[in-house]
Amino acid sequence: MKIPDRLKIGGMEYLVAECRELTSKGKRLSGMADHECGLISINRDETCYEHRCVTLLHEALHALANQADIDTSSKKAERLITVLAYGLYQLLMDNGRRLFDIGPEYNPEDVAIRNEEDDEAL
C-alpha cells in the first residue's frame, strides 16, 4: 500500500503529511486528522511502514465518521476505528488485485476463465 500525499475522502480532498514528533496535549500520536483543514498527519517516527499505512486508514475512517456526524471521541468508538483500520488494511493487502483488478498480475482473460469454471461447477 502506498501512502499518498493527497487522499479524497467522501468528496473532500485531504492532504497527507508525514511528520516527526506528532503530539497532542503532551501525548505522542501515531496520526491525527484535522477535518476543518483537510489534513491527515502521520507520525513518521513509527518504526514500521505497515503501521503508518494502518494509521492512514485509521485517520481516513475518522474522516468518514466525521462527515457522517458520528462521534468517535469515546474509548469504545476509538477501539472500533482501530479494529476496522487493521482489518481493512489486511483485507486490502491480501485481496487488492482481486478487488480492484489492477496490478501486473491482473489479466482480464484469467478472470473470464475463472468465471466460466465457476459457472460449470454449479
ABEGO torsion letter per residue (X at the ends): XBBBABBBBGGBBBBBBBBBGBBBGGBBBABBBBAAAGBBBBBAABABAAAAAAAAAAAAAAAAAAAAGBBAABAAAAAAAAAAAAAAAAAAAAAAAAAAGBEAABBAAAAAAAAAAAAAAX
